[in-house]
């Protein structure tokens, strides 16, 4: 190899492609949105996220917002879609209302 040749370092690609990020994965470049969403959620207690499919809503929740809330001692309920049945292994209480 020539003396001035650059050494290529193989690094994993930080972007996962079309699937949503999961807990424990690092979501790059969305720190400001995550902080703003956390502030809004803490202040208002309910927030509706609406944007086109593939815009990163699930990734923002899974990889950034939920871990941030849990690190700050918030109890986070399981994430579910309105069209989805609730998980059978959690106690929803007698006053459960999906909407």
N, C-alpha and C positions, 0 to 999 in steps of 0.2 A: 504494500500500500504506500503511495507517495506520502512524503512528510506533511504536505499541506492539505491532504485529503481530510474532509470532515468525517467525524465518527457519527454514524447514524444510531440514535438511541431509540429503541422500540418502546413506545408507550401505548397503553390502552387508550382507545378512543373514548373521550368523556361523554359522547352523545350516544344514546341507546337506540336511536332510530324511531320507528313509528309507534312503538309500545310506550305506555306511561312509565315514568320512573317509579321505583319502589322505595320503601323505607330503607335507609342505609345507603342509598345511592346519592351521589353528590349532583345536585342540580346547579349547573353553572349559569351565571348571569341573571338570576332572578331574585337576588337578595333584596333589592328595593321593593319589588312587588310583594314578596313574602312578608317583609316587615310592615308594609302598608296594610296588607290583608290582616295580619295579626292584630295590629292596632285597631282596625275597623271592627274586627270580630270581638275583641275585648270590650270596646266601647258600645257596640250596638247589640251584641250577643247573637245576632243572626245576620248572615250575609248570603246573598244569592250570587252565584258566579254564573255568568252567561256569556258564552262566546262560541264560535264555530268549532266543530269537531276537529281535534288535532292541534288546538291552540295551546295546550299545555295545562289545562285546569287540573286534571288528575295528577300530573307530575308535580305541580306546584303544591298541591295538598299533601301527597304521599312523601315526597322527598324533602320538603322544606317546611311547610306550615305545621304539620302534625308533629314532627320531631321537635320543632322549636317550642310549641305549646307544651309538650310533655317535659322538655328540659326545664320549663318554668313552672312545673308542678300543676299543670292543668290536667283534669281528667278528660280524655278525648274519647268520644263514643265511636263505634265502628263506622266507617264510611260506607254508605250505600246509595244506590241510585233509586229514584222514586219508583221505577218500574220493577225493582228487585224486591223479593221477599226478605224480611229481616232474618238475620242469623238465628238458628234455633238454640244456640248455646248461650244466649244472653237473656237476662231477665228484663223484659221491657216494661214491667209494671202494669198496673191495671189501667193506667191513663195513657197508654201508648196511642199516639196519633202520628202517622207517618207524614202527614202534611202540616 
